[in-house]
Amino acid sequence: MARHQAEHVKNPKLGYLLYLGAATLWAVNGTVSKVVLQEVGDPLRVSQFRGTATALVLIVWVAATNRNAFRITVKEALMLAAYGIIGVAMCQWFYFESISRIPITVSLLIEFMAPIFVVLFVRFVWHQPVRSTVWIGLALAIAGLALVQEVWNGVTLNKVGLFFAMGSMSCLIVMYLIGDKASQRRDPISLLMWAFTFSALFFGIMRSWGSFPWSSLSATVTPFEGSHFQYPIWPFFMYMVLFGTVAPYILVINSIRHIGGAGASIMGITEPPIAAVVAWIVLGEALSLIQILGGIVILAGVYIAENAREHSGDDNEHVVVSSEVSEAV
């Protein structure tokens, strides 16, 4: 009994460190993915590789640790298919389409507005209690987005890139809502496995593997702005899968055991600033002071809106799959 209790002792400091590690890996992944995108040239193909390789890793993991997780009913399969195709595949695909056209940080900030609309959905569709401060959060997020886009100069950013960023945010909203239901029946790892499996099937239908640009795996790239030194691209592909997807999800799952979903939501806000620094150093994607201020305002709005939802009881580890706002995905 003592041993069982010891295994579940919460360590908030460890939890926050684990999530900070996950946020850093995800933030770096934005830049890594953009380097791959610049070489491959097709966001759907990059999404296909990342999603399918991640699915294979998770299938092997679940086969070795929890074979019962492969059992699935038709009803659950339909829900997980929607979760995997809309919440994972399309969200990731639209994000890659977006960052191929606009700065990574701007795309992430737009995605990070998803929780606000989830809270509004919870309030007006599910009729769950929500604090009135959600409106303050929404107002701040919209004001921050106006600063990021510098609307007084017209829409200075690529309109198609902004459209895809909004599309990715919309898919993320679906991921939140379906994830709340799907996570009640499954552990996080098997849920992710099924989500990425359906994602892989979706991409396989969209584009045949027979025409995949395999030659791109042997290419060399010069990722650092102003540098002429070349690096092999295959480690960038591997990072997207192992350190840009699998590893951060595992870190977050273990983090939430210590700090809960609410703590994870707060820590998730660290991702855009880290992503901004990495993209600036590697890709030279520098934001203006006004855009940086706008980003801060958006994150403040998201933080306020996240805390507007009234949770009952303790958060559990299942929140992980629908609480992470990054390209997740």
ZAZA-112973 format. One record per residue: residue number from 1; residue in three letters; x, y, z of N, C-alpha, C in turn. Coordinates in steps of 0.02 Angstrom, whole numbers. Example, Ala and Ser with C-alpha at 12.3 -4.5 7.8 and 13.67 -1.06 7.14 Angstrom:
BEGIN
> n_res_n.c1_n.c2_n.c3_ca.c1_ca.c2_ca.c3_c.c1_c.c2_c.c3
> 1_ALA_660_-284_390_615_-225_390_660_-165_390
> 2_SER_642_-112_354_684_-53_357_645_2_394
end
This chain:
BEGIN
> n_res_n.c1_n.c2_n.c3_ca.c1_ca.c2_ca.c3_c.c1_c.c2_c.c3
> 1_MET_41_-60_0_0_0_0_43_63_0
> 2_ALA_95_63_41_140_120_46_175_131_-21
> 3_ARG_193_76_-52_227_81_-116_180_112_-168
> 4_HIS_117_91_-169_69_117_-216_60_192_-207
> 5_GLN_56_214_-143_48_285_-129_109_324_-151
> 6_ALA_168_296_-141_229_331_-158_234_342_-233
> 7_GLU_208_294_-271_211_300_-344_166_356_-370
> 8_HIS_118_379_-329_72_430_-351_80_496_-314
> 9_VAL_134_504_-279_147_568_-245_159_622_-297
> 10_LYS_123_677_-292_129_730_-341_190_774_-325
> 11_ASN_226_791_-377_284_834_-372_275_891_-421
> 12_PRO_244_947_-400_230_1002_-446_291_1028_-484
> 13_LYS_348_1034_-450_408_1059_-483_428_1013_-541
> 14_LEU_425_948_-529_441_900_-582_391_906_-638
> 15_GLY_327_913_-620_274_919_-670_285_979_-716
> 16_TYR_301_1036_-687_312_1096_-727_374_1089_-771
> 17_LEU_426_1058_-744_487_1047_-784_474_1000_-842
> 18_LEU_434_948_-830_418_901_-884_379_937_-939
> 19_TYR_332_979_-919_292_1013_-970_334_1065_-1006
> 20_LEU_378_1098_-970_422_1147_-1003_466_1111_-1055
> 21_GLY_489_1051_-1039_527_1011_-1087_486_994_-1148
> 22_ALA_423_976_-1137_378_960_-1193_366_1021_-1236
> 23_ALA_352_1078_-1204_339_1140_-1241_400_1160_-1283
> 24_THR_459_1149_-1255_521_1166_-1291_529_1121_-1352
> 25_LEU_516_1056_-1343_521_1010_-1400_472_1028_-1455
> 26_TRP_410_1044_-1435_360_1064_-1484_379_1129_-1519
> 27_ALA_405_1176_-1479_424_1241_-1508_480_1233_-1559
> 28_VAL_530_1192_-1542_585_1179_-1590_558_1143_-1652
> 29_ASN_507_1102_-1642_480_1063_-1698_451_1108_-1752
> 30_GLY_425_1166_-1733_398_1212_-1783_452_1231_-1833
> 31_THR_511_1249_-1807_567_1268_-1851_593_1208_-1890
> 32_VAL_599_1151_-1856_623_1090_-1890_576_1072_-1947
> 33_SER_511_1076_-1935_461_1060_-1986_466_1108_-2045
> 34_LYS_479_1172_-2030_483_1220_-2085_544_1208_-2128
> 35_VAL_599_1185_-2097_658_1167_-2136_642_1110_-2184
> 36_VAL_606_1060_-2159_586_1003_-2200_538_1026_-2255
> 37_LEU_491_1070_-2237_443_1095_-2285_477_1131_-2343
> 38_GLN_528_1170_-2327_563_1207_-2379_598_1161_-2428
> 39_GLU_616_1101_-2406_649_1053_-2450_597_1012_-2489
> 40_VAL_547_986_-2454_497_942_-2486_449_983_-2528
> 41_GLY_428_1041_-2503_385_1085_-2541_311_1069_-2539
> 42_ASP_292_1016_-2505_221_995_-2502_202_982_-2429
> 43_PRO_164_1028_-2398_144_1019_-2328_107_954_-2315
> 44_LEU_67_931_-2363_30_869_-2353_77_810_-2347
> 45_ARG_130_808_-2389_178_753_-2386_216_753_-2320
> 46_VAL_234_812_-2296_270_815_-2232_223_791_-2176
> 47_SER_160_812_-2179_111_789_-2130_102_714_-2133
> 48_GLN_102_687_-2194_93_615_-2204_151_577_-2172
> 49_PHE_211_600_-2183_269_565_-2154_266_568_-2078
> 50_ARG_255_627_-2051_254_635_-1979_199_593_-1947
> 51_GLY_138_598_-1974_81_562_-1945_88_486_-1950
> 52_THR_111_462_-2008_116_390_-2018_173_360_-1976
> 53_ALA_231_393_-1976_287_368_-1936_270_368_-1862
> 54_THR_235_420_-1839_214_423_-1769_165_366_-1753
> 55_ALA_119_352_-1799_71_297_-1789_108_231_-1782
> 56_LEU_158_219_-1823_195_156_-1820_232_149_-1753
> 57_VAL_262_203_-1730_297_202_-1665_247_185_-1609
> 58_LEU_189_217_-1610_140_206_-1557_109_137_-1561
> 59_ILE_99_111_-1621_72_43_-1629_119_-8_-1598
> 60_VAL_184_-1_-1611_234_-46_-1582_233_-40_-1506
> 61_TRP_228_21_-1482_228_34_-1409_168_-1_-1377
> 62_VAL_108_11_-1404_48_-18_-1375_48_-94_-1381
> 63_ALA_74_-120_-1437_78_-193_-1445_122_-224_-1392
> 64_ALA_173_-188_-1369_219_-214_-1320_194_-205_-1248
> 65_THR_148_-157_-1238_129_-140_-1169_56_-150_-1153
> 66_ASN_11_-147_-1203_-60_-149_-1188_-100_-173_-1249
> 67_ARG_-96_-238_-1263_-128_-264_-1323_-204_-259_-1321
> 68_ASN_-232_-256_-1262_-305_-250_-1257_-330_-184_-1288
> 69_ALA_-285_-135_-1294_-304_-70_-1320_-322_-74_-1395
> 70_PHE_-304_-129_-1428_-321_-136_-1498_-395_-155_-1508
> 71_ARG_-428_-174_-1454_-499_-190_-1459_-538_-124_-1464
> 72_ILE_-585_-123_-1512_-621_-61_-1524_-690_-77_-1553
> 73_THR_-741_-41_-1531_-809_-50_-1557_-818_-5_-1618
> 74_VAL_-871_-19_-1656_-885_21_-1715_-900_94_-1695
> 75_LYS_-938_103_-1643_-955_170_-1620_-894_209_-1600
> 76_GLU_-850_176_-1562_-788_210_-1541_-743_223_-1601
> 77_ALA_-742_177_-1648_-700_186_-1708_-720_248_-1746
> 78_LEU_-786_260_-1752_-810_320_-1787_-787_383_-1752
> 79_MET_-792_382_-1686_-771_441_-1647_-696_452_-1653
> 80_LEU_-657_399_-1648_-585_405_-1653_-563_423_-1724
> 81_ALA_-602_402_-1774_-586_421_-1843_-595_496_-1852
> 82_ALA_-649_523_-1824_-660_595_-1828_-605_632_-1790
> 83_TYR_-587_605_-1733_-534_635_-1692_-467_635_-1729
> 84_GLY_-451_578_-1759_-387_572_-1794_-383_611_-1859
> 85_ILE_-438_611_-1897_-438_644_-1962_-443_719_-1955
> 86_ILE_-491_742_-1915_-501_815_-1908_-452_845_-1857
> 87_GLY_-451_814_-1798_-412_843_-1744_-337_834_-1749
> 88_VAL_-315_781_-1784_-243_769_-1791_-219_782_-1862
> 89_ALA_-246_745_-1911_-220_750_-1980_-231_819_-2010
> 90_MET_-293_842_-2011_-308_906_-2043_-279_965_-2004
> 91_CYS_-280_960_-1937_-251_1012_-1896_-176_1020_-1912
> 92_GLN_-142_964_-1915_-70_964_-1929_-56_987_-2000
> 93_TRP_-95_961_-2047_-87_980_-2118_-97_1055_-2128
> 94_PHE_-151_1083_-2100_-165_1154_-2108_-111_1196_-2074
> 95_TYR_-85_1172_-2017_-32_1208_-1983_30_1212_-2027
> 96_PHE_49_1156_-2059_106_1155_-2103_94_1200_-2164
> 97_GLU_33_1199_-2191_17_1245_-2246_26_1317_-2224
> 98_SER_6_1330_-2162_11_1398_-2135_83_1421_-2127
> 99_ILE_124_1380_-2093_192_1403_-2079_236_1403_-2141
> 100_SER_212_1374_-2196_249_1378_-2258_239_1447_-2290
> 101_ARG_192_1486_-2262_175_1551_-2291_183_1610_-2244
> 102_ILE_174_1598_-2178_179_1652_-2129_226_1630_-2073
> 103_PRO_251_1676_-2032_296_1658_-1977_265_1605_-1930
> 104_ILE_307_1561_-1905_284_1507_-1861_248_1535_-1800
> 105_THR_276_1587_-1769_247_1615_-1708_177_1641_-1720
> 106_VAL_165_1675_-1776_99_1702_-1791_48_1645_-1798
> 107_SER_68_1593_-1834_23_1536_-1843_6_1504_-1775
> 108_LEU_56_1496_-1733_45_1466_-1667_-1_1509_-1624
> 109_LEU_8_1575_-1627_-34_1620_-1587_-107_1615_-1608
> 110_ILE_-118_1608_-1674_-187_1601_-1697_-216_1534_-1673
> 111_GLU_-176_1481_-1676_-199_1416_-1650_-214_1420_-1576
> 112_PHE_-175_1459_-1540_-182_1462_-1467_-247_1495_-1446
> 113_MET_-284_1524_-1494_-348_1554_-1477_-404_1501_-1472
> 114_ALA_-389_1439_-1492_-439_1386_-1492_-473_1376_-1425
> 115_PRO_-436_1376_-1368_-469_1364_-1304_-524_1414_-1288
> 116_ILE_-517_1476_-1313_-568_1526_-1299_-635_1505_-1329
> 117_PHE_-633_1482_-1391_-694_1461_-1425_-721_1395_-1397
> 118_VAL_-677_1355_-1371_-700_1294_-1337_-740_1312_-1275
> 119_VAL_-714_1360_-1236_-750_1382_-1176_-818_1411_-1195
> 120_LEU_-822_1449_-1249_-886_1477_-1271_-933_1421_-1293
> 121_PHE_-906_1370_-1327_-947_1312_-1347_-974_1277_-1285
> 122_VAL_-932_1267_-1236_-952_1235_-1174_-1008_1274_-1140
> 123_ARG_-1003_1340_-1143_-1053_1383_-1111_-1120_1382_-1147
> 124_PHE_-1119_1390_-1213_-1182_1400_-1249_-1211_1337_-1280
> 125_VAL_-1171_1285_-1290_-1196_1223_-1319_-1205_1169_-1266
> 126_TRP_-1154_1161_-1224_-1159_1111_-1170_-1190_1140_-1107
> 127_HIS_-1200_1205_-1105_-1232_1239_-1049_-1198_1225_-982
> 128_GLN_-1131_1223_-984_-1093_1216_-922_-1074_1285_-896
> 129_PRO_-1068_1292_-830_-1053_1358_-802_-984_1384_-823
> 130_VAL_-982_1447_-843_-920_1480_-864_-919_1550_-834
> 131_ARG_-863_1570_-808_-856_1636_-778_-860_1690_-833
> 132_SER_-886_1748_-815_-894_1802_-863_-828_1829_-888
> 133_THR_-773_1812_-855_-707_1836_-877_-687_1808_-945
> 134_VAL_-725_1758_-971_-709_1731_-1037_-714_1786_-1090
> 135_TRP_-759_1835_-1079_-767_1889_-1127_-706_1935_-1127
> 136_ILE_-676_1944_-1069_-615_1983_-1065_-560_1947_-1104
> 137_GLY_-555_1882_-1094_-505_1843_-1130_-515_1847_-1205
> 138_LEU_-578_1842_-1228_-593_1846_-1299_-574_1914_-1328
> 139_ALA_-592_1967_-1291_-576_2035_-1314_-501_2046_-1319
> 140_LEU_-464_2022_-1270_-391_2029_-1271_-361_1990_-1330
> 141_ALA_-385_1930_-1341_-359_1889_-1395_-370_1922_-1463
> 142_ILE_-429_1949_-1473_-445_1983_-1537_-402_2045_-1544
> 143_ALA_-394_2084_-1491_-353_2144_-1493_-280_2125_-1507
> 144_GLY_-256_2072_-1474_-188_2049_-1486_-177_2026_-1557
> 145_LEU_-227_1992_-1585_-222_1969_-1654_-219_2028_-1702
> 146_ALA_-256_2081_-1687_-254_2142_-1728_-184_2173_-1727
> 147_LEU_-152_2171_-1668_-84_2197_-1663_-34_2154_-1702
> 148_VAL_-42_2088_-1696_3_2043_-1731_-2_2053_-1807
> 149_GLN_-63_2064_-1831_-73_2072_-1903_-62_2145_-1925
> 150_GLU_-53_2190_-1876_-43_2261_-1891_-97_2285_-1940
> 151_VAL_-159_2278_-1919_-216_2289_-1963_-221_2361_-1989
> 152_TRP_-191_2409_-1954_-193_2478_-1978_-154_2487_-2043
> 153_ASN_-111_2438_-2059_-75_2439_-2123_-107_2395_-2175
> 154_GLY_-169_2373_-2160_-200_2322_-2203_-176_2254_-2180
> 155_VAL_-197_2201_-2212_-174_2134_-2194_-106_2123_-2226
> 156_THR_-53_2131_-2184_15_2128_-2210_40_2056_-2219
> 157_LEU_9_2009_-2185_30_1939_-2190_-5_1904_-2247
> 158_ASN_25_1849_-2270_-3_1810_-2324_-74_1786_-2306
> 159_LYS_-123_1805_-2347_-193_1790_-2331_-208_1715_-2331
> 160_VAL_-177_1679_-2377_-187_1606_-2379_-158_1574_-2316
> 161_GLY_-99_1598_-2295_-69_1573_-2234_-113_1585_-2173
> 162_LEU_-143_1645_-2170_-188_1661_-2115_-250_1616_-2117
> 163_PHE_-275_1603_-2178_-334_1560_-2186_-319_1490_-2159
> 164_PHE_-261_1463_-2177_-244_1396_-2153_-232_1396_-2077
> 165_ALA_-205_1450_-2050_-196_1454_-1977_-264_1452_-1942
> 166_MET_-313_1488_-1969_-381_1486_-1941_-411_1417_-1949
> 167_GLY_-397_1385_-2006_-421_1317_-2016_-392_1268_-1967
> 168_SER_-327_1276_-1952_-295_1233_-1903_-325_1244_-1834
> 169_MET_-339_1308_-1818_-371_1323_-1754_-440_1290_-1750
> 170_SER_-478_1293_-1804_-544_1262_-1805_-541_1187_-1794
> 171_CYS_-492_1155_-1826_-482_1083_-1816_-462_1068_-1744
> 172_LEU_-423_1113_-1715_-401_1103_-1646_-460_1108_-1598
> 173_ILE_-508_1151_-1614_-568_1156_-1574_-606_1089_-1574
> 174_VAL_-610_1059_-1634_-643_993_-1640_-604_942_-1599
> 175_MET_-537_946_-1601_-496_900_-1563_-510_905_-1489
> 176_TYR_-517_967_-1464_-534_977_-1394_-599_942_-1377
> 177_LEU_-651_957_-1416_-718_934_-1399_-725_858_-1404
> 178_ILE_-698_829_-1458_-702_756_-1465_-656_723_-1414
> 179_GLY_-598_755_-1401_-550_727_-1353_-579_720_-1284
> 180_ASP_-622_769_-1265_-654_765_-1199_-695_700_-1192
> 181_LYS_-727_680_-1246_-768_619_-1245_-725_556_-1253
> 182_ALA_-681_558_-1302_-641_499_-1317_-595_479_-1260
> 183_SER_-568_529_-1223_-520_515_-1170_-553_483_-1109
> 184_GLN_-619_484_-1106_-653_453_-1049_-653_377_-1054
> 185_ARG_-638_350_-1113_-641_278_-1124_-572_246_-1132
> 186_ARG_-521_288_-1143_-455_259_-1159_-400_294_-1121
> 187_ASP_-344_257_-1114_-284_288_-1086_-254_332_-1141
> 188_PRO_-214_382_-1122_-188_430_-1171_-147_399_-1227
> 189_ILE_-105_349_-1211_-62_320_-1263_-102_284_-1317
> 190_SER_-149_242_-1297_-189_206_-1347_-234_254_-1386
> 191_LEU_-257_307_-1353_-297_358_-1387_-256_392_-1442
> 192_LEU_-195_409_-1425_-150_439_-1474_-135_391_-1531
> 193_MET_-125_327_-1513_-111_277_-1564_-166_274_-1616
> 194_TRP_-229_269_-1592_-285_265_-1638_-293_330_-1677
> 195_ALA_-282_386_-1644_-288_451_-1679_-239_456_-1736
> 196_PHE_-176_438_-1723_-125_442_-1775_-133_387_-1827
> 197_THR_-162_331_-1808_-175_278_-1856_-227_300_-1907
> 198_PHE_-282_330_-1883_-333_355_-1929_-305_414_-1970
> 199_SER_-261_453_-1938_-228_507_-1974_-186_479_-2032
> 200_ALA_-149_426_-2018_-107_394_-2070_-150_367_-2127
> 201_LEU_-207_336_-2110_-251_309_-2161_-279_366_-2205
> 202_PHE_-295_421_-2174_-321_479_-2210_-269_505_-2261
> 203_PHE_-207_513_-2237_-155_537_-2282_-140_487_-2338
> 204_GLY_-145_422_-2320_-133_371_-2370_-184_373_-2427
> 205_ILE_-246_393_-2410_-298_400_-2460_-286_464_-2501
> 206_MET_-265_516_-2466_-254_581_-2500_-196_577_-2550
> 207_ARG_-142_543_-2530_-84_538_-2574_-54_468_-2568
> 208_SER_-42_437_-2625_-13_370_-2626_60_371_-2602
> 209_TRP_79_321_-2563_149_316_-2541_195_299_-2599
> 210_GLY_165_272_-2652_206_254_-2710_239_314_-2743
> 211_SER_208_373_-2735_236_433_-2766_269_479_-2714
> 212_PHE_282_452_-2654_313_494_-2602_384_513_-2624
> 213_PRO_405_575_-2613_472_598_-2634_527_572_-2587
> 214_TRP_541_507_-2592_590_476_-2547_660_507_-2554
> 215_SER_674_535_-2612_740_565_-2624_753_624_-2577
> 216_SER_699_654_-2552_707_711_-2506_740_690_-2441
> 217_LEU_735_626_-2423_765_602_-2360_841_603_-2362
> 218_SER_869_604_-2422_942_604_-2429_969_674_-2447
> 219_ALA_926_724_-2446_947_791_-2465_988_823_-2409
> 220_THR_1019_879_-2424_1053_920_-2373_1021_988_-2371
> 221_VAL_1023_1020_-2313_990_1085_-2304_1037_1133_-2268
> 222_THR_1022_1197_-2276_1058_1250_-2239_1007_1288_-2197
> 223_PRO_989_1261_-2139_934_1288_-2100_947_1356_-2069
> 224_PHE_1010_1371_-2050_1024_1432_-2014_1028_1492_-2061
> 225_GLU_990_1545_-2045_990_1605_-2085_1060_1635_-2089
> 226_GLY_1082_1648_-2151_1148_1678_-2161_1206_1630_-2161
> 227_SER_1191_1565_-2149_1244_1515_-2148_1243_1475_-2213
> 228_HIS_1302_1451_-2234_1307_1411_-2295_1325_1338_-2279
> 229_PHE_1330_1323_-2214_1348_1255_-2194_1289_1209_-2205
> 230_GLN_1301_1152_-2236_1246_1105_-2253_1242_1048_-2203
> 231_TYR_1180_1028_-2189_1166_973_-2143_1124_921_-2179
> 232_PRO_1132_857_-2164_1087_806_-2192_1017_817_-2164
> 233_ILE_966_806_-2206_898_821_-2186_865_766_-2145
> 234_TRP_891_703_-2151_855_648_-2118_848_656_-2043
> 235_PRO_897_687_-2007_885_697_-1935_826_745_-1921
> 236_PHE_812_790_-1967_755_835_-1959_690_795_-1965
> 237_PHE_688_748_-2012_629_705_-2018_619_664_-1954
> 238_MET_674_637_-1928_670_595_-1868_649_637_-1807
> 239_TYR_675_698_-1804_656_742_-1747_580_754_-1747
> 240_MET_551_767_-1806_479_780_-1810_438_724_-1777
> 241_VAL_461_663_-1787_424_605_-1763_439_590_-1689
> 242_LEU_504_580_-1674_523_558_-1607_522_613_-1555
> 243_PHE_550_671_-1573_557_725_-1524_507_781_-1535
> 244_GLY_475_783_-1593_425_834_-1606_355_809_-1595
> 245_THR_346_743_-1585_279_715_-1575_277_666_-1517
> 246_VAL_310_609_-1523_305_556_-1472_331_579_-1404
> 247_ALA_393_603_-1402_424_621_-1337_385_675_-1300
> 248_PRO_365_731_-1332_329_782_-1294_262_758_-1268
> 249_TYR_227_716_-1306_164_690_-1280_175_648_-1217
> 250_ILE_228_608_-1217_242_567_-1158_260_612_-1099
> 251_LEU_299_664_-1112_317_711_-1058_254_744_-1029
> 252_VAL_208_764_-1073_147_798_-1050_103_750_-1010
> 253_ILE_98_688_-1033_58_638_-996_84_631_-925
> 254_ASN_150_627_-918_179_621_-851_176_686_-812
> 255_SER_179_742_-848_174_806_-815_106_816_-782
> 256_ILE_53_798_-818_-15_809_-793_-29_766_-732
> 257_ARG_7_712_-724_-1_672_-662_19_712_-601
> 258_HIS_62_762_-611_86_803_-556_52_871_-550
> 259_ILE_33_902_-606_7_970_-603_-65_976_-629
> 260_GLY_-94_922_-654_-162_923_-678_-170_960_-744
> 261_GLY_-230_956_-773_-243_988_-837_-239_1063_-834
> 262_ALA_-261_1093_-778_-259_1166_-772_-187_1191_-773
> 263_GLY_-144_1158_-736_-74_1177_-735_-42_1169_-803
> 264_ALA_-61_1116_-839_-34_1104_-906_-56_1159_-954
> 265_SER_-119_1180_-948_-144_1233_-992_-105_1297_-983
> 266_ILE_-88_1312_-921_-48_1372_-907_22_1365_-936
> 267_MET_53_1308_-926_120_1297_-951_123_1296_-1028
> 268_GLY_67_1277_-1059_65_1276_-1132_79_1344_-1163
> 269_ILE_66_1397_-1125_77_1465_-1150_151_1479_-1161
> 270_THR_195_1438_-1134_267_1449_-1144_290_1431_-1214
> 271_GLU_248_1393_-1251_271_1369_-1316_282_1425_-1368
> 272_PRO_234_1470_-1379_245_1522_-1430_308_1565_-1418
> 273_PRO_322_1588_-1356_383_1627_-1347_446_1587_-1364
> 274_ILE_448_1523_-1344_506_1481_-1360_511_1472_-1435
> 275_ALA_454_1459_-1468_453_1450_-1540_477_1514_-1576
> 276_ALA_458_1572_-1548_478_1635_-1578_554_1643_-1576
> 277_VAL_584_1626_-1520_657_1632_-1512_693_1584_-1560
> 278_VAL_670_1522_-1563_702_1472_-1606_696_1492_-1680
> 279_ALA_636_1514_-1700_625_1534_-1770_667_1595_-1788
> 280_TRP_676_1640_-1740_717_1700_-1752_791_1682_-1761
> 281_ILE_815_1637_-1717_886_1618_-1720_902_1577_-1783
> 282_VAL_859_1528_-1798_873_1483_-1853_850_1510_-1920
> 283_LEU_788_1534_-1923_759_1554_-1987_760_1629_-2000
> 284_GLY_778_1667_-1949_778_1740_-1956_708_1769_-1957
> 285_GLU_658_1733_-1930_590_1759_-1928_581_1805_-1868
> 286_ALA_596_1868_-1878_592_1917_-1823_525_1953_-1826
> 287_LEU_493_1960_-1768_430_1998_-1763_446_2070_-1741
> 288_SER_402_2116_-1761_410_2185_-1739_390_2191_-1666
> 289_LEU_407_2246_-1634_389_2257_-1564_313_2256_-1555
> 290_ILE_277_2284_-1604_204_2284_-1600_177_2213_-1603
> 291_GLN_206_2172_-1647_183_2103_-1652_199_2063_-1589
> 292_ILE_257_2076_-1559_274_2043_-1496_224_2062_-1442
> 293_LEU_207_2128_-1439_157_2151_-1391_91_2116_-1404
> 294_GLY_72_2110_-1468_10_2076_-1485_10_2004_-1462
> 295_GLY_67_1970_-1470_72_1901_-1447_62_1895_-1372
> 296_ILE_91_1941_-1335_83_1941_-1262_10_1951_-1243
> 297_VAL_-24_1996_-1279_-95_2010_-1265_-137_1949_-1281
> 298_ILE_-123_1915_-1337_-160_1854_-1354_-152_1801_-1299
> 299_LEU_-91_1789_-1277_-79_1738_-1226_-112_1757_-1160
> 300_ALA_-114_1822_-1145_-149_1844_-1084_-224_1828_-1090
> 301_GLY_-251_1841_-1150_-321_1826_-1161_-336_1752_-1156
> 302_VAL_-292_1710_-1184_-301_1638_-1179_-298_1615_-1107
> 303_TYR_-251_1642_-1069_-244_1624_-998_-308_1640_-959
> 304_ILE_-334_1699_-971_-396_1720_-936_-454_1675_-956
> 305_ALA_-460_1661_-1021_-515_1619_-1045_-509_1548_-1019
> 306_GLU_-448_1521_-1016_-437_1453_-991_-462_1447_-919
> 307_ASN_-453_1500_-880_-473_1498_-810_-545_1518_-799
> 308_ALA_-580_1532_-855_-650_1551_-848_-695_1489_-843
> 309_ARG_-670_1432_-866_-711_1371_-862_-707_1343_-792
> 310_GLU_-764_1328_-764_-767_1302_-695_-761_1226_-697
> 311_HIS_-704_1202_-674_-693_1129_-672_-719_1101_-606
> 312_SER_-744_1041_-609_-767_1008_-548_-721_949_-535
> 313_GLY_-695_945_-474_-651_890_-457_-582_900_-484
> 314_ASP_-539_850_-476_-471_854_-499_-466_837_-573
> 315_ASP_-421_871_-607_-407_854_-677_-372_787_-678
> 316_ASN_-382_749_-731_-348_686_-735_-303_684_-796
> 317_GLU_-267_632_-803_-216_628_-855_-245_628_-925
> 318_HIS_-309_612_-933_-337_609_-1000_-341_678_-1032
> 319_VAL_-339_730_-991_-345_798_-1018_-288_812_-1067
> 320_VAL_-234_774_-1061_-175_787_-1102_-190_791_-1176
> 321_VAL_-230_747_-1202_-238_742_-1274_-276_802_-1301
> 322_SER_-321_832_-1262_-358_888_-1288_-339_955_-1257
> 323_SER_-289_955_-1213_-270_1018_-1182_-210_1050_-1215
> 324_GLU_-172_1012_-1252_-113_1042_-1284_-134_1080_-1347
> 325_VAL_-113_1144_-1351_-135_1187_-1405_-84_1191_-1461
> 326_SER_-29_1156_-1457_20_1163_-1509_-2_1127_-1572
> 327_GLU_40_1126_-1626_22_1091_-1686_22_1018_-1674
> 328_ALA_20_1002_-1617_-1_944_-1591_5_886_-1615
> 329_VAL_4_934_-1595_-16_896_-1642_47_895_-1675
end
